[in-house]
């Protein structure tokens, strides 16, 4: 890279704002097509992307990229982790939100503001779907490192418009579709079969990105530190609950945006039938890891069964009852979940240890929990 890095191909003005340190060295970008929602350190694109970032930084290049997709976030995190200078290109809905978004990015990725500049442009585009962002990143780069790019698509088209002298293919690999890893949701262990009534269970599942309360920097660090498992797996969700002694509430898909924690009164062997792959959401509805709490203890702290009904029922309910409303669904299909809810975050420390059971997929996972400092709880295997 011999050219002096600049923003000569980006026209700053009324709708484009540059803030932060000014760099006068060559710019490099690492590009990937959209990748798996569940990146693992074993994935070829992850390993090659990390090597590309470290190579560009070793040449003292300025990394230019973005955020909002794992393919950009991984570069952003790793560049910050190794102390590389970088420029983050981001769409923002308005100038009044720019300072807040920049501050959140610096905090979430543990970035040094002395080494990080931001190129923000006013746009209503989602950070996850921004053609203009991709164009600006590619246009500003003196050297482009393609890693895992589809044969067709936006990134391939942008790449094909560049002179070959501006492309370093050292780390380029064929694009691969990551196959789904099936989860065996069978429940047949005698201890689990005996857990038949008298408990409410919160089941976990894999997370698309950081867990609630987890910084993206910690999420990507966990991904790189694990060789054979996704760092946001259902098992790690359970580990995090036990470590923090907290289940974060969520308002996702809850009418009225009430923040709640969901439980079910279904015993494990019946719940296994609902642990199905949801193709549209690219995840299992539930996975065989969970926290079960005696129903009597849950009632004492305000947990309540869901009020199922038609869509008109919600507005007829008292305000205090609305967080517990759930549309019954077509043919009443949601009723089979036998859901209970707790309003707000759920803290395990508010429940006597003897009233809690930890549910693990199988003995290897149970042993990991037992040896990981959670032996104060009774741990139950779901499978023989």
Helices and strands as residue ranges (DSSP letters): E 16-19, E 27-31, H 44-58, E 62-65, H 70-81, E 86-92, H 95-108, E 116-122, H 131-140, E 143-146, H 154-160, G 164-166, H 190-193, E 199-203, H 216-225, H 234-244, E 246-247, G 255-257, E 260-264, H 268-271, G 272-274, E 277-278, E 283-284, E 290-294, H 295-300, E 304-305, E 307-309, H 313-316, H 319-322, E 325-327, G 330-337, E 339-343, E 346-347, G 348-350, G 353-355, E 356-360, H 363-371, E 378-381
